[in-house]
Amino acid sequence: MAVDPRQLRNCLGHFATGVTVVTCATADRPHGATVNAFAAISLDPPLIMVSLDRRTKASRYLEGRPFTVNVLRDQQDRLARHFAGQRTTIQGVDWVWPDPARPPRLGGSLAYFDCEPWQSHDGGDHRLFLGRVTEFEYHGGDPLVFYRGEFRHLVPAFDETLWLGSLDCPDSSSILN
């Protein structure tokens, strides 16, 4: 069965994701790209993964370089659009670059993960970049969400806890273990 790429993309869009901007530097110049294909991979060692279209400049810039994954907060949709290559009314980017040996990051993000390059892999029309987390920080607030081709905001959480843990948690007494 042949898969229609547009229809596949539409179906994948039904999975809500957070929005990140991956940043790195070349020759003392910072770069960034909006990415929603971001995942936690391992706690030991601490690894995360981002996926970038192999045709983009950002994909070439990340190869073998330290990078930062900046998790955007709910009011940073214009910043996300800016780094996605859309024309925006953004006046400037709040770059935080305390040490030239480290990758630059974005000020005001909800969280960030500084990474050393771990491995990169072929992912079809994308490259998969695994980074070893060397530093991270998180702040209060809500994330920017991407769903069905649009940026969204979370609604207030439920008053009660509906889910106390994961069934695949090593500490779980689930019948699945």
N, C-alpha and C positions, 0 to 999 in steps of 0.2 A: 504494500500500500504506500503510495507516494504521500508525503506530508507537505501540505501547503505552508510555506514559511510564515505568511501573514496570519493565517488562521492559528498556527501554533503560537505565534507571538500574542495574539488576542487571548488565547486560552491561558498562557503563562501569566498574562496581566491580571488574572483573577487571584493571583497569590500576592497579597499585600506585603510590601517590603519596606524597610527603612531606607533612608537616602544618605549616601555618604559622598564625600569628595576625597579622592585619593590625591595626595600631593607629594611632589618630589622636586629635586633641583638638578639643573645642568648648568655648569659654568657660572655659578652664583646667581642664577635666575630661577625663581620658583615657577612651578607648573602645577595644574590641577585638572581633574576630570571628574564629572559626576558619575557615580557608579551605584547601582542598587544591587548588583550581584556581589554580595559580601557575605562571608560566613565564618563562624568560629570553627576551627578544625581540631585543635588539640589543646589541652591544658598543660601537658607535660610531654614534649616541650610546648611552650605557649605559641601556637600557630594560628594565623588567620589567613583567609584567601579572598582575593578580589579577581574578577574576571573582566577583561577589557577586549574590545574589538581589536583584532590584530592589525587593522588598517589605520588605527589612530596614532597620532604622535605620542599620546600618553603611553600607549603600549610599548613603543620603542624607548621612551624615557625611563620606564620602570625597570627594564631589563638590567639586572645586576646592581641596582641602586637601592639605597635605603628609601623607604616611603612611609607616609603617615596616612592612616584612614581616619578621616574626620566625620563623625556622626553628626548630622545636621539636626538642629532643633526646629520646632514647629514653625517658627517665623522666618526661617532662612530659605524660603522657596526661591526668592530672586537670586540668591547666591547659587543655589542648585542649577537654576536656568543659565546663569552666567557661565558656569563651568561645564555645562552641557552644550555650549556654543550658541545659545540663543541671545539675541539682542535684549539687553535689560537696561534699566535705569540705575544700575548699581554705580555708585560714585567711586568706590575703591575697595580693594580687598584688604582686610585686616590680617596681614601676614604676621605670624609669630615665628621668629627664627632666632632663638637664643644662642645657637651654636652652629657655625657653618659645617661642622662635621655631622650634624644631625639633619634630618629632612625638615623642611618648613611645615608649619601647620596653620590652620585657620583659627583666628581668635573668635571667641563666642560660641564655639561648637558645643554640643551636648556632651560629647566624649571624643577622645582621640586615642589612637594606638600607633606609636612609633615602632617601625619594624626594620629589621635587617633582612636583606633578601635571603630566602631559604632555598626555594626551587621555583622554576617556572615550567609549565607543561603546555603541550598542544591541547587546545580545546576546540578543535574545528575552526570556525571563523573567529574564535577568541583565543586569548592567551590567559592561562590561569597562573596567577602569581601568589605564591605562599610566602608569607613574611613571618619571621620570628619576632614576637613582641618583646621589645626592650624597655618600653616605658608606656604608661597609659594613665589616663585621668578621666574622671566623669563628674558631671555636675547635675544638679536638679533641673527638672523641666520635662517637657514632652518632645518626642521625636517628630520630625517631618516624615510622612508616610507617602508611598507611591502605590497607587492602585488603579488598574484599568487606564493607564496612560495619563493620570492626573495626580497632582500633589494633594494630599489630604491631611487632616488633623484628627487626632484622637478625641473621642468623647470621654467624659469623666468615667472613671473605673466603677465597677459594681461595688455596692456596699459590703457584700460578703465575698469571701474567698471561694471561688468556684472550683479551683484546681490547686491542690496542695503540693503536688509533686509529679514527676514524670514516671511513667510505668517502666521506663528503661533505666532508671536511676539505680546505681549499684547498691544503694542503701534501702531500696524498696523491697517490701515483702510481697510484691505482686506475683500472681501465678505465672507471669510471663518469664520470671527469672529462673 
